[in-house]
Amino acid sequence: MKLLLAEDTVDLNKVVTEMLTISGFDVDSAFDGKEALDLALKNGYDGIILDIMMPKLSGLEVLKELRERNIVTPVLMLTAKAEVDDRVEGLDAGADDYLTKPFAMKELLARVKALTRRGRDYAAKELSFGDIILKSESLELISENTVRLSLKEFELMQTLLLNQEHTVDCNYLLEHVWNDAEEVTEETVWLYVNFLQGKLEYIDSSVVIKGEKGGPFQVVVNE
């Protein structure tokens, strides 16, 4: 599971990063809001931890920008303020949870684990992009026509849609779609991308998957 931690207090950032890494997470660290936003737009994450008070861009500004770009990655807000207004503003902006400083590391870890589980639940819902709808219950991809996907095709399409604002490399797909299975290679990813490209054409959609063999890949609307 890959996380983005945005915290401008260097010592706290280091301690939290070490704790999450020891707990099995792959962590990218940012020390200001602009760096956090750049990373979030560039990479795919299973969860994002944002400090509200950061230089360049606040955590709330970063969160609002992500949600405006339809990036639905679960977000945990960190704040040194305990006022209800701050919590409400964060939740209204699209935060999934908040934690007030100072906090116990065990509590942060528990919140992060719950957050990433919630992200998987969210990802299971119906998704739309451009002129397509992806339905999880029926594994259907719908536009002018409808086609049923295999489970792996669905998981690949779902992952690409959840990361629609940026390209996704093969390593990310191998980890999140195929769980790093030993027998699966970049050739496998390319084969399934081809399958999905063909099915997007079949349903007469304007959505396409851009990318060459070996990746990276991205879903875009072909205008």
C-alpha positions in Angstrom: 0.0 0.0 0.0 1.4 3.4 -1.0 0.9 6.5 1.0 1.6 10.2 0.6 2.5 12.0 3.9 2.5 15.8 3.8 3.8 17.3 7.0 6.1 20.4 7.2 7.5 19.6 10.6 10.6 17.7 9.7 11.0 15.7 12.9 7.3 14.6 12.9 7.4 13.8 9.2 10.5 11.6 9.8 9.0 9.8 12.8 5.6 9.1 11.1 7.3 8.0 7.8 9.5 5.5 9.8 6.5 4.2 11.7 4.4 3.7 8.6 7.3 2.1 6.7 7.9 -0.4 9.5 4.2 -1.2 9.4 4.5 -2.2 5.8 3.5 1.0 3.9 5.5 2.5 1.0 5.6 6.3 1.9 6.4 9.4 -0.1 7.1 12.4 2.1 6.3 16.0 1.2 7.1 19.1 3.3 4.8 21.7 1.8 1.5 21.8 0.1 2.8 22.4 -3.4 5.1 19.4 -3.2 2.2 17.3 -1.9 -0.1 18.4 -4.7 2.6 17.7 -7.3 3.2 14.2 -6.0 -0.6 13.5 -5.7 -1.1 14.5 -9.3 1.8 12.6 -10.6 1.5 9.3 -8.6 -1.2 6.9 -7.5 -1.7 6.5 -3.8 -3.9 4.2 -1.6 -4.1 7.0 1.0 -3.0 10.6 1.7 -2.2 12.2 5.0 -2.3 16.0 4.9 -1.4 18.5 7.6 -3.7 21.4 7.4 -1.2 24.1 8.2 1.6 23.9 5.6 3.6 26.5 3.6 2.9 27.4 -0.1 -0.5 25.6 -0.1 -2.5 24.6 2.9 -3.8 21.0 3.3 -7.3 22.2 2.7 -6.2 23.9 -0.6 -4.5 20.7 -1.7 -7.5 18.6 -0.8 -9.9 20.9 -2.7 -7.8 20.8 -5.8 -7.6 17.0 -5.7 -11.4 16.6 -5.3 -12.0 19.2 -8.1 -9.8 17.0 -10.3 -11.9 13.9 -9.4 -9.0 12.3 -7.5 -10.9 10.2 -4.9 -7.9 8.8 -2.9 -8.9 8.7 0.8 -7.5 11.6 2.8 -6.7 11.9 6.5 -6.3 15.5 7.7 -3.9 16.4 10.5 -4.5 19.6 12.5 -3.1 21.2 15.6 -6.4 23.0 16.0 -9.3 21.3 17.9 -12.0 23.7 16.8 -15.1 22.2 15.3 -15.0 24.6 12.4 -11.7 23.3 11.1 -13.0 19.7 11.2 -16.2 20.7 9.4 -14.3 22.6 6.7 -12.0 19.6 6.1 -14.9 17.2 5.9 -16.9 19.5 3.7 -13.9 19.8 1.3 -13.8 16.0 0.9 -11.6 14.7 3.7 -12.4 11.1 4.9 -11.1 11.5 8.4 -9.2 13.9 10.7 -6.8 13.6 13.6 -5.9 16.4 16.0 -2.3 16.9 17.2 -0.7 15.7 19.3 -1.7 12.2 18.6 -0.6 8.7 19.5 1.2 6.8 16.8 -0.9 3.8 17.4 -4.0 5.9 16.8 -2.6 7.3 13.5 -1.7 3.8 12.3 -5.2 2.6 13.1 -6.8 5.5 11.3 -4.5 4.9 8.2 -5.4 1.2 8.1 -9.1 2.1 8.3 -8.6 4.7 5.6 -7.1 2.4 3.1 -9.8 -0.2 3.8 -12.4 2.5 3.1 -10.6 3.4 -0.1 -11.0 -0.2 -1.3 -14.7 -0.1 -0.4 -15.1 3.2 -2.3 -13.3 1.9 -5.3 -15.8 -0.9 -5.5 -18.6 1.5 -6.3 -19.8 2.6 -9.7 -17.4 4.9 -11.5 -17.9 7.2 -14.4 -15.5 9.1 -16.7 -16.2 10.8 -20.0 -19.0 8.9 -21.6 -18.4 5.6 -19.8 -19.8 4.0 -16.6 -18.0 1.1 -14.9 -20.3 -1.0 -12.7 -18.8 -3.2 -10.1 -21.8 -5.5 -9.4 -22.3 -6.6 -13.0 -18.7 -5.9 -14.2 -20.2 -3.9 -17.1 -18.6 -1.2 -19.0 -21.3 1.1 -20.5 -21.3 3.8 -23.2 -23.3 3.7 -26.4 -23.2 -0.1 -26.1 -22.5 -2.3 -23.1 -19.9 -5.0 -22.6 -19.1 -7.3 -19.7 -15.6 -7.4 -18.5 -13.6 -10.2 -16.9 -12.7 -9.7 -13.3 -9.1 -8.7 -14.1 -10.2 -6.4 -16.9 -12.6 -4.7 -14.4 -9.8 -4.3 -11.8 -7.5 -2.8 -14.4 -10.1 -0.4 -15.7 -11.1 0.5 -12.1 -7.5 1.3 -11.2 -7.0 3.4 -14.3 -10.2 5.4 -13.6 -9.2 6.0 -10.0 -5.9 7.4 -11.2 -7.4 9.3 -14.2 -5.5 12.6 -13.5 -2.0 11.0 -14.1 -0.2 8.2 -15.8 0.1 4.8 -14.1 3.2 2.7 -14.6 3.4 -1.0 -14.9 4.9 -1.6 -11.5 1.9 0.1 -9.9 -0.5 -2.0 -11.9 1.4 -5.2 -11.2 1.1 -4.4 -7.4 -2.5 -3.2 -7.3 -4.2 -5.3 -9.9 -2.1 -8.5 -9.9 -0.7 -8.3 -6.3 2.8 -8.8 -7.6 2.0 -12.4 -8.7 5.3 -14.0 -9.9 3.9 -15.3 -13.2 2.6 -11.9 -14.2 4.8 -9.6 -16.3 4.6 -6.4 -18.2 3.5 -8.5 -21.2 0.5 -9.5 -19.2 -0.4 -5.9 -18.4 0.0 -4.9 -22.1 -2.3 -7.8 -23.1 -5.1 -6.7 -20.8 -4.6 -3.0 -21.8 -5.2 -4.2 -25.4 -8.3 -6.1 -24.3 -9.7 -3.0 -22.7 -8.8 -0.8 -25.7 -10.8 -3.1 -27.9 -13.8 -3.1 -25.6 -13.8 0.7 -25.4 -14.0 0.7 -29.2 -16.7 -1.9 -29.1 -19.0 0.2 -26.9 -18.3 3.2 -29.2 -16.7 5.3 -26.4 -14.6 8.4 -26.8 -12.5 7.3 -23.8 -9.2 5.7 -24.8 -6.2 4.2 -22.9 -3.1 6.0 -23.9 0.3 4.3 -23.6 2.8 2.0 -25.3 4.0 -1.4 -24.3 5.7 -1.2 -21.0 3.6 1.8 -19.9 2.9 4.2 -18.4 -0.9 4.3 -19.2 -3.7 6.8 -18.7 -7.4 7.0 -19.5 -8.3 10.1 -21.5 -11.2 11.4 -23.5 -10.3 11.5 -27.2 -11.8 14.7 -28.5 
